[in-house]
Amino acid sequence: MSKVHLIIGGARSGKSSLAERYAKSSNLPVTYIATAQAFDDEMQQRIAQHQADRPAHWQLIESPLLLARTIALALEDNRQDICILVDCLTLWLSNSLCKPSIEADQTSECNLAYWQEEKQQLLSLLEHLQRQDSPEHKVNGQLRKIEIILVSNEVGHGIVPMGELSRQFVDQAGWLHQAIASIADNVEFVMAGLSLTLKSAEKTNNKVQL
């Protein structure tokens, strides 16, 4: 069986800590996919802190781009029960939007074409994994457990920013969250270290049974 969790929240809200607790409680081998890039000293310090906070035995994959392919390869390389934690989607989004375009006449700050392709590949993969008959679920004829935990920043609570790139970032993040939330089993919003459940497969199933 597979399960997809989406955890959203603001900066320093506690969303990453919650995601890591879920990964630990899954009792599955964990593959941690980091999307950050250390372009300056401050980001290097943030990355180092994240590395110190999480268990050393977790497998780490650094993937600022090509997220769907990275998840698919992790599932293929680890033919066992697995928990994949992605932190975070919004850095992957910004990396994709800012990726230089090969188009000679590209005048926009945003590489929307590349981003839309990346986004669709991830959504297609998540939908595929939610189908219980997908080949990824079986190893030697036995069903395996797959948990995907996706962490992302909620950036739509402020004013509309100035500048094309900033507005596109906010818009695309919001649309990405909506699309993943429609697929995910569980969605949680985190603020001040406290989580609010927005969607729960268990509660939905209980309502159906009642």
Legacy VTK file of the C-alpha trace (Angstrom):
# vtk DataFile Version 3.0
C-alpha trace
ASCII
DATASET POLYDATA
POINTS 210 float
0.000 0.000 0.000
1.067 3.601 -0.496
0.271 6.716 1.454
0.934 10.337 0.536
1.242 13.033 3.219
1.375 16.765 2.473
2.612 19.025 5.283
2.475 22.791 4.729
3.345 25.742 6.949
5.250 28.983 7.171
8.929 29.503 7.874
10.004 28.111 11.275
6.502 26.727 11.810
7.697 23.229 12.762
6.615 21.531 9.546
9.963 19.826 8.933
10.119 18.543 12.508
6.614 17.104 12.158
7.536 15.454 8.858
10.613 13.880 10.419
8.558 12.569 13.348
6.148 10.966 10.907
9.045 9.405 9.016
10.473 7.957 12.238
7.081 6.642 13.375
6.539 4.878 10.043
9.155 2.300 11.147
10.244 2.095 7.510
13.672 2.681 5.959
13.772 6.419 5.192
15.133 8.133 2.115
15.426 11.890 2.584
15.304 13.984 -0.592
16.708 17.492 -0.071
15.944 20.162 -2.661
18.043 23.003 -1.174
21.145 24.401 -2.818
23.895 26.001 -0.721
24.508 29.222 -2.635
25.680 31.211 0.416
26.947 30.794 3.978
23.520 31.287 5.531
21.988 28.504 3.459
24.960 26.266 4.219
24.267 26.779 7.929
20.586 25.942 7.468
21.448 22.766 5.589
23.974 21.770 8.240
21.363 22.242 10.961
18.870 20.032 9.098
21.555 17.385 8.683
22.340 17.472 12.400
18.664 17.181 13.357
17.834 14.080 11.340
19.059 10.499 11.950
22.437 9.768 10.385
21.315 6.383 9.033
18.682 7.903 6.748
19.661 7.751 3.110
20.157 11.237 1.646
19.572 12.272 -1.953
20.160 15.874 -3.039
17.818 16.763 -5.874
17.134 20.468 -6.548
15.437 19.518 -9.848
13.920 16.424 -11.500
12.011 15.532 -8.333
9.643 12.975 -9.872
12.528 11.109 -11.473
14.447 11.138 -8.186
11.498 9.651 -6.291
10.994 7.015 -8.982
14.683 6.044 -8.863
14.576 5.817 -5.055
11.622 3.436 -5.315
13.427 1.376 -7.935
16.747 1.219 -6.076
15.182 0.268 -2.737
12.971 -2.714 -3.510
11.562 -2.914 -0.002
9.163 -1.065 2.275
10.191 2.581 2.138
9.372 6.055 3.424
10.445 8.959 1.206
10.580 12.423 2.799
10.893 15.422 0.463
11.918 18.742 2.036
10.854 20.955 0.482
8.585 21.457 -2.505
8.855 25.251 -2.579
12.637 25.187 -3.004
12.131 22.720 -5.848
9.547 25.132 -7.290
11.895 28.124 -7.105
14.756 26.077 -8.578
12.514 25.094 -11.485
11.138 28.582 -12.121
14.646 30.062 -12.095
16.238 27.398 -14.270
17.804 29.129 -17.297
15.823 28.573 -20.465
17.465 27.320 -23.627
15.076 29.464 -25.674
17.023 32.267 -27.311
14.093 34.686 -27.201
13.241 33.998 -23.561
12.412 37.380 -21.948
10.447 36.307 -18.858
12.102 35.871 -15.472
10.214 32.592 -15.055
10.816 29.326 -16.853
7.151 28.348 -16.679
7.391 25.709 -19.377
10.041 23.772 -17.471
8.164 24.140 -14.188
4.883 22.890 -15.650
6.653 19.822 -16.995
8.283 19.118 -13.618
4.991 19.624 -11.785
3.016 17.342 -14.081
5.592 14.580 -13.766
5.296 14.688 -9.969
1.497 14.715 -9.989
1.412 11.828 -12.459
3.808 9.825 -10.281
1.757 10.421 -7.123
-1.464 9.433 -8.899
0.261 6.341 -10.251
1.465 5.318 -6.791
-2.034 5.702 -5.366
-3.205 2.925 -7.681
-2.714 -0.290 -5.747
-2.020 -2.298 -8.896
1.071 -0.261 -9.847
4.184 -2.433 -10.236
6.082 -0.366 -7.639
3.936 -1.915 -4.908
5.063 -5.479 -5.508
8.395 -7.115 -4.670
8.690 -10.830 -5.403
4.921 -11.010 -5.572
4.454 -9.378 -2.155
2.904 -5.970 -1.516
5.256 -3.440 0.019
4.519 -0.277 1.973
5.348 3.069 0.387
4.973 6.339 2.275
5.658 9.702 0.629
5.928 12.733 2.929
6.031 16.085 1.148
6.952 19.291 2.996
6.154 22.713 1.567
5.953 26.372 2.573
2.555 28.047 2.659
3.251 31.452 1.097
-0.234 32.626 0.152
-1.221 34.350 3.403
0.506 37.661 2.721
-0.070 40.500 0.275
0.354 40.010 -3.462
4.096 40.592 -4.033
5.612 42.969 -6.566
7.487 41.547 -9.521
6.638 38.808 -12.004
8.841 36.132 -10.472
7.508 36.666 -6.943
3.877 36.629 -8.092
4.423 33.527 -10.180
6.101 31.814 -7.230
3.128 32.472 -4.935
0.576 31.480 -7.591
2.373 28.310 -8.629
2.923 27.246 -5.002
-0.784 27.624 -4.282
-1.827 25.659 -7.357
0.747 22.968 -6.580
-0.588 22.557 -3.035
-4.165 22.276 -4.290
-3.232 19.642 -6.843
-1.240 17.524 -4.386
-3.890 17.909 -1.663
-6.476 16.406 -4.007
-4.265 13.309 -4.379
-2.846 13.028 -0.863
-4.276 10.819 1.864
-3.418 13.304 4.595
-2.840 17.060 4.565
-1.702 19.066 7.596
-1.097 22.750 8.200
1.519 23.618 10.830
1.795 26.857 12.816
3.795 27.546 16.005
4.717 23.884 16.187
1.068 22.809 16.234
-0.597 20.926 13.391
-4.117 21.280 12.039
-5.420 18.342 10.036
-7.001 19.550 6.803
-7.551 16.121 5.270
-7.420 12.654 6.787
-7.985 9.381 4.967
-8.764 7.648 8.268
-11.505 10.127 9.163
-12.928 9.905 5.657
-13.008 6.101 5.820
-14.682 6.197 9.216
-17.397 8.499 7.891
-18.023 6.146 4.973
-18.319 3.166 7.347
-20.737 5.023 9.588
LINES 1 211
210 0 1 2 3 4 5 6 7 8 9 10 11 12 13 14 15 16 17 18 19 20 21 22 23 24 25 26 27 28 29 30 31 32 33 34 35 36 37 38 39 40 41 42 43 44 45 46 47 48 49 50 51 52 53 54 55 56 57 58 59 60 61 62 63 64 65 66 67 68 69 70 71 72 73 74 75 76 77 78 79 80 81 82 83 84 85 86 87 88 89 90 91 92 93 94 95 96 97 98 99 100 101 102 103 104 105 106 107 108 109 110 111 112 113 114 115 116 117 118 119 120 121 122 123 124 125 126 127 128 129 130 131 132 133 134 135 136 137 138 139 140 141 142 143 144 145 146 147 148 149 150 151 152 153 154 155 156 157 158 159 160 161 162 163 164 165 166 167 168 169 170 171 172 173 174 175 176 177 178 179 180 181 182 183 184 185 186 187 188 189 190 191 192 193 194 195 196 197 198 199 200 201 202 203 204 205 206 207 208 209
